[in-house]
Amino acid sequence: MTTRCVVLPKGINVGGHNRVPMAELRPKLADAGYADPVTILQSGNIIVTADQPDNATGPAAVAAAVAASVQQLLADEFDVHVACVARTAAEVEAILERNPLRHLADDGSRYLVNFLATEASASLDPHLVSELTEADHAPDVLHVEGSEAYVWAPEGIKALRLTYAHLERHFGVPVTARNWNTLERIAAKL
């Protein structure tokens, strides 16, 4: 059985750091056994088709295994050591359909989805979630659902207080963010 996965490395090709040439990454992904590798933008959004590992039980486990494998590939092949978070194609499509802040977010460049590492976020302390969601973050708006934290930043990303780094410290799990426009571009390639 195969699963189409979206892998979201944290912080590659940003400000000249953690350089990974996408044209070199795609053949390395194919050599690693992934079918139909696609990269979107230089920030390293990756789509691959993966065989389900024997020990994987369900889509979240497959995505976590793919994230770990791509993270190791980036370290081995490019000497880039960053966290990777992954979701299945179906999970990404569900995120876009769910769109819990659609009534507020009218600019996709200011609407972020923060992806929490699924293996860790499955056991998030509900108290930590409610503590964060009940706090006043005005003008930013936060909605946490499952393994995603949706953030509407009406004053723009540079003014954002609810950064992925803030969420990472609060929850104690790896987090990476993509804006809504980027997610729509990713979904168009699934």
C-alpha positions in Angstrom: 0.0 0.0 0.0 1.3 3.5 -0.8 0.5 6.9 0.7 0.9 10.3 -0.8 2.6 12.6 1.9 3.5 16.2 2.2 6.8 16.8 4.1 7.4 20.2 5.6 11.0 20.8 6.6 11.4 23.6 9.2 13.6 26.5 8.0 15.4 25.4 4.9 16.6 27.9 2.3 15.7 30.8 4.6 18.1 33.8 4.7 20.9 31.7 3.2 20.8 29.1 5.9 20.2 25.4 5.6 20.6 25.4 1.8 19.0 22.6 0.0 18.8 22.9 -3.8 15.4 21.5 -4.8 16.7 20.3 -8.2 19.2 18.1 -6.3 16.7 17.0 -3.7 14.1 15.5 -6.0 16.5 12.8 -7.5 17.8 12.0 -3.9 14.2 11.4 -2.8 13.6 9.1 -5.8 16.9 7.2 -5.0 15.6 6.8 -1.4 12.6 4.9 -2.8 9.9 7.7 -2.9 7.8 7.8 -6.1 6.7 10.9 -7.8 8.8 13.4 -5.7 7.7 17.0 -6.2 9.0 20.2 -4.5 7.1 23.4 -4.2 8.8 26.7 -3.8 12.4 27.0 -2.5 11.3 26.7 1.1 11.3 22.9 0.7 7.7 21.8 0.6 8.0 18.2 -0.5 5.4 15.8 -1.8 6.2 12.1 -2.2 4.5 8.7 -2.5 5.7 6.3 0.1 5.3 2.6 0.7 3.7 1.9 4.0 6.3 0.7 6.5 5.6 -2.6 8.1 5.5 -1.1 11.5 3.2 1.8 10.5 -0.4 1.6 11.7 -2.5 4.2 10.1 -1.9 7.4 8.1 -0.3 9.4 11.0 2.3 6.7 11.5 3.1 6.6 7.8 3.5 10.4 7.7 5.7 10.3 10.9 7.9 7.6 9.3 8.3 9.6 6.1 9.1 12.8 8.1 11.8 11.0 10.0 13.2 9.4 6.8 13.3 12.8 4.9 14.9 14.5 7.9 17.7 11.9 7.9 18.1 12.2 4.1 18.5 16.0 4.5 21.2 15.5 7.1 23.0 12.8 5.2 22.9 14.3 1.7 23.0 18.0 2.4 24.4 18.3 6.0 21.2 20.1 6.9 19.8 19.3 10.3 16.2 20.5 10.6 13.0 19.0 12.0 10.5 17.7 9.4 6.8 17.4 9.9 4.6 15.5 7.5 0.9 15.0 6.7 -0.8 12.7 4.3 -2.4 14.2 1.2 -5.8 13.5 2.7 -4.9 15.3 5.9 -3.8 18.4 4.0 -7.0 18.4 1.9 -9.0 18.1 5.1 -7.2 21.0 6.7 -8.0 23.2 3.7 -11.6 22.1 3.8 -12.0 22.6 7.5 -10.6 26.1 7.4 -11.8 27.1 10.9 -10.9 30.8 10.6 -12.5 31.3 7.2 -14.9 33.9 8.7 -11.9 36.1 9.6 -9.0 35.3 7.4 -9.3 37.3 4.1 -5.6 37.3 3.1 -3.9 33.9 2.6 -0.4 35.4 3.2 -1.5 36.4 6.8 -3.3 33.1 7.6 -0.9 30.5 8.9 -1.3 26.8 9.7 1.3 25.6 12.2 1.9 21.9 11.9 2.8 20.2 15.2 4.8 16.9 15.0 2.0 14.4 15.0 3.7 11.7 17.1 4.2 14.3 19.9 1.0 16.3 19.5 -1.2 13.2 19.8 -0.5 13.3 23.5 -0.7 17.1 24.0 -1.8 18.1 27.5 -5.3 19.4 27.1 -4.5 22.0 29.8 -1.7 23.4 27.6 -4.1 23.7 24.7 -6.8 25.5 26.7 -4.2 27.7 28.4 -3.1 28.9 25.0 -6.5 29.1 23.3 -8.1 31.0 26.2 -5.4 33.6 26.4 -5.8 37.0 24.7 -3.5 37.2 21.7 -5.3 40.2 20.1 -5.1 41.2 17.3 -4.0 37.7 16.4 -6.5 34.9 16.5 -5.7 31.3 17.3 -7.6 28.0 16.8 -6.0 24.7 17.8 -7.6 21.6 16.3 -5.9 18.2 16.4 -2.2 18.6 15.3 -2.6 22.0 13.8 -2.7 25.5 15.2 -4.4 28.0 12.9 -3.3 31.6 13.3 -4.8 34.7 11.7 -2.4 37.6 11.8 -4.4 40.6 10.6 -1.5 43.0 11.1 0.9 40.8 9.1 3.5 38.1 9.8 6.2 40.6 10.9 3.9 41.7 13.8 2.8 38.2 14.7 3.3 37.2 18.4 2.0 33.6 18.0 5.0 32.4 16.0 5.8 28.8 15.4 8.7 29.2 17.9 6.3 30.4 20.5 4.0 27.4 19.9 7.0 25.1 20.0 8.1 26.4 23.4 4.6 26.2 24.7 3.8 22.7 23.6 7.3 21.2 23.6 7.1 19.7 20.2 8.6 20.6 16.8 6.4 23.0 14.8 6.6 24.4 11.3 4.2 26.9 9.7 2.9 27.5 6.1 0.7 30.3 5.0 -2.7 29.5 3.4 -1.5 30.5 -0.1 1.3 28.0 0.1 -1.0 25.2 1.3 -3.3 25.9 -1.6 -0.3 25.6 -4.0 0.7 22.3 -2.3 -2.8 20.9 -2.6 -2.9 21.8 -6.3 0.1 19.4 -6.8 -1.3 16.5 -4.8 
